[in-house]
């Protein structure tokens, strides 16, 4: 564990996130006490080169046979070293472009890249060498934040709800507030009127759409939902996905990007497939939300999926029929691209203070649980 440090005060932290879409590294800076004080800073995305993105996608198959968290079969170890270096380069590019003195950065929250997530086996693997990153940047790094939650009986995800809880009081909305992150996998956090947190993965986000258009058209994603807007909804395709046990099980579980496979290439036209999968993303979010103890009044959407206008229109239609309102994060004064990276910076601070990163209502853990591993650089700056 990263340990407890109640004397941290306000900490300047950088969060690093490479999500299930595997399109690049999000870098964000916040200043926070890991509790109610949050000052959001600059944000930057560093895209992966196409060849590295292909290598990263390829090692997911290699990683599928892992049975121990420390295994690095095949070329997974080489990819991990390259990924760690790319994150170090991203931090340096971020501080340079944003005019930040690296010496003013106290801490880094490093997510790494999830290559396997099997909560039923208490197994989650995020590649990325936190110790090497700390040594490279000469800044303390908190990493591996999911494992302790699994050891406490949790799903290991989602962890961003801790940050959503801190933001909820700043968006000044009536009633319960939902934060919906549409990345490769979608997840939802509901912050009730009395401040309770309830969260879980809701189903496919962008991953099926990305895989579909890459297979059918050779492009990495459906920019703005342009392809989906030209297609029609195939109810049979949507309903087949919604019949999965995941949606009927009242005990919510976290997902791996391979839990849902894309349709067969010949099952639909490019446009109809993209349209149907966009509808699936919206319906899956709302269907999964039916297990929440309180129906959200305001739904704040972040992540890349909020840029797909078809998903957003479908979500607004379905939620609106239930009396709720859907808005993009920017309408709430937030940055929908930055929130996951900001969350990882916030979680790193909480980890250093020994505060919970997860609760029974967010991951299913037995009790509020902290986590994370602290990697200290070897120089004198390790005394931060």
Helices and strands as residue ranges (DSSP letters): E 11-17, E 24-32, E 38-47, H 50-63, H 76-97, G 102-104, E 107-110, E 113-118, G 119-121, E 123-127, H 130-137, E 141-143, H 147-151, H 161-168, E 177-182, E 185-191, E 197-204, H 207-217, G 223-225, G 228-230, H 235-242, H 245-248, G 265-267, H 270-289, E 298-302, G 304-307, H 309-321, E 325-328, G 329-332, H 339-352, H 360-363, E 373-375, G 380-383
